[in-house]
Amino acid sequence: MRARAAICLVKPIRKEQVGERIRPRGSLQMRVCANHASFCNADGTTMDEDEAMFSVVADARVLVHGKYAGTIRYVPDRRTALVGVELDRACGDNDGIDEDGRRLFQCKPLHGLFVREEQLGFRRLVYSNAWNLLDNTQEQLNLMRSEKFKAAEHTIAQLTKGRVRSLPSNHDLHISTRDFAVDLHSSNCDLHPPNHNFRLVSRILCSLTPCFSFLLPTWSSQSLSRTVSDAEVAGIAIEADYRGPHVHWPLELSNVLAVLDSFKTSQVLHHKYVLELLNAGVRALAPLPTLQEITVAEGEKLTVIGDLHGQLQDLFSIFSINGLPSPTNKYLFNGDFVDRGLYGTEVVMTLLLFRLLDPTSVYLNRGNHESRNQNSWMGFEDEVWGKYSGAADGDLERPARLFERFQALFEVLPLCAVLQSKIFVVHGGLFSRDNVTLAHLRGIARKREPPLHQLGFEDKIFEDMLWSDPRAIQSRQPSERGAGVEFGVNVTNNFCLVNKIALIIRSHECVPEGFEILHGGRLITLFSASRYCGTQMNKGAFLTLGPELQPEIQQFYAHALNESSFTTAAPPEQAQLQGVLEEDTLRMIAERICDHKPSLFWYFTQHDDEHDGTVSRLVWAEALRSVLQLELPFLTYQPKLAALVDENSTRINYSQFLARYRIENDAVD
């Protein structure tokens, strides 16, 4: 049997197929099962979570016929009866009165419409696309910040050359962190500026030691070491009032489970135990090759997990559904363990506990978020400083020391894996050049901060592995993320042919169903953080393989951390989360409008066919799509972005529209 026939997955899974076995080309059978609390029914099926999350309820936002945005105002007792919708624009045929003359709801004339339930859409794909665009925009900002930070380090280092000797010998110079403050407010980061500024200053000055180490506060007058010895850790005392979990060596399963139980109630593991686990993790992972060779023997299975992003509830849900890691129930976690979620430290601790308990049961790949330049802006550094501030104990070095040890762990993580010599698993994707071999990947010097925008062959394929994305194209195109490359089916086929690979499994992207099959069935995207960041409505998914390499994909929604409570978000709460996402999307659009005002004005003037300073809604939407380079439903967002000339018009005064968007600085009078 040829390799391609053994693994090939060729068609997307329709909703009605969930829970049944799918037979693609060749002899492969792939089973896709949806799970929405913890376990599948005995027959492999469950209730459709879409019905629970997207039920027809009053005040729900919908799309009628896939294009008219509106709000449900009337819900009939029978599902076969017509639903009353108030449209955002005058595209209806009533004001809330049905054909029998009954007033069922109140709205403006021509804004009401009665439709069948199946004619309503709930915009999940719209939200998913909007979130991915926001995600890409944020990552581009992070990359630019990282590069500016490196440039600042270099500039300061150059300025200090030859001048240190002239500084006061008694080091009585005092510099306030306010002198080095960085204004992060405009970046829209959800951070605490004073703490974050202080960390930035400390990091810059520490990086320039011994030149500037004395400029730091007295608690960090020495350069922070990236190594904390076992003897130093052993000397850390456990406070008498500490009520959290304990870690005992050698590890036993009962101890690991006790720690996991404490995480369910948001107890924070003592920093001594965190350092013990990080040190042990570095020792265990550092000797591993950059490309892991994994086999699955008879009687064993291996489960591949996509992005978790600090969502501990998803990790625990997977364990509930699929079983705990063991020698016969192996796991491969495919990167992005931290950032964005609230429990990044607990996710990493859980993975390390099982890895150290049995090294054959857990394998780890590095993701693009296992890096300093992402952690510093995307939440994980803030999480470490928030949970382990040390201020109450007078140990102000503690969070920085812990953060450095997490970075040391991330730098020794392998970058990819090959299963049974046939399945290639990597976090991001493939490469900006053809004929990259597994031997090239084995030779990468990985124990460092991931390179970005470097021209060397080794650095570039390192970057691509963490950042690239597949697209429904033939070859390649620049990445919207600002790193890696977007690659098509020809790139996938070339890599598989050169390396005799049958299937590529990657993560890195939030997809609505938790998985997505591309490139003729040779590539699967796998994402395991359900309801991503609390603003998405996506399912999570994981993929299980036996010795025959027949994939079985399991979809799920995470239950609460406390296993006794299997709950989902109530409709009002879900609507609130959708509103947060929409606000973020509108803010991103507004920022881009400010950046492209001249181009937008030119576009509008070229399409002002009536020469009255207005354009149609369709032209307006196409202008934003073309100039801003955003694939978003601008007609849906139009009521919140631009006003129509009047209530009965379908045209927009583009001068007034552009005048709405401007950059204001409160500090300027």
C-alpha angles and dihedrals in degrees: 000000000000118000095243094055091050095060109016117133111190116173138044119252115252119217092249090055095060108121097018128097118262121207112201125183116313122013099310120123117198121189120202116192128179120217123183106177116013116303138033120241116258091262092052096253135106138179113291107261089204088070091054096044098038103034118151103262134154116274093019114142113238145167115235114214086353095287115055114080117214149136127257109244103166128038117187124220091239119059090218092061124089122275119224116230131185107214123214091229134038095267098117134087105231146026097240099300115120128217091272092058096253118140105227098166139353126246141136119292113281091011095097127087135171115211141162117266093246090060090066124092126194101209098236092145090047091055092044092053092045091051094050090051090050090047093052092047091052092049091051089053090050092052091050091048091050092051092047089049091053090047090051091051091051093047094050091047091053092048092052097051110116094001103084094084091062093059119103111281094218091058091227090144113123122203122182119221085232088071088064097036117147119211105230097163094094091054091069089227114158092231140121102252100204094053093040093047090050091052091049092052092046092049093050093048093044089052090056098051136168087029097057107012091110091058090069121088114277093262091066102031087129125064110263111251117226088215124073108186123227088242091056091049092048089055093059110105124222108230117241092235094052108124100176130104124295129220118217126194129258091039120237128190092245090057092048091050091049090055091048091050090054090052089059089067093045095252112163118232113237113262091238091062091044090056091046091053094044092050092047090047093053091050092049098045103036095076093051120106120253089244113046120213109212127185130192113211129202110291093023133100132195124210122202116211124198130206116335100173097194094309099138091176090066093050092050091046090054090051090050092051101037105025133251121296113275138152089275096036104055127181133205112196109202103208140271096089094156144038129068096029125084098237108052093131091050092048091053092045091051092051092047093048092057093040091053092042091057119358092198094060102058130044124182132205123193120246130199089261092060088085139092098239091057097038091052092061108021101061111269096099089049089050092054092047091046096050098037106031094141090201094123090055096042090247101126093162092063101091094044091048092050093046090053091052091051088053090049089054093048091052093059095050115116115247103220146353140218118213117211088338089286111074121060116204121192133152102235116015149253136329146285090232136044130249097037106162134204087247089061090053093048089055097056114118096226105172097101143066107298111264120241129199094355121147101215118107095237094046093047097052089045089055093045093053091059102035114027125108133201119237136184092259135105105240131357141311135178115283121250087217093066092239135068120011138273107241135193141211095283090058091050093048092049093052092047092048096047094047100032090241120158102192138016120209117192138160129191098113133079108233124184097239095040090249138048131192118215144165099039094312096304096109132049126189111209124193121178105182104097119203086014114225090348091279100079130076098209126132121237121232141187132190127225127199133188128197090283090059094232106153121227114190119204121197122200148159115227120248123217119290089250102075092211090068117062102180138152128205114281115240096256091050091047090050089052091053090049088052091055090052092048091050091052090049093050090048091053091049091049092052091052092047089056090051095049105036096125093050092047092049091051091049092050094049090053091055099039092115094169093048092224101114094263138104132192122263090251093054090045092052093046090050092055092045093050101038099037093040092224124138097211134134095259093169088060091049094042097099089058096041106038137016122229118238088251140339095274096042131094095199132097127214098230096197091057090044093054092043089062091067120068138134114252127195113199090199092063117079 
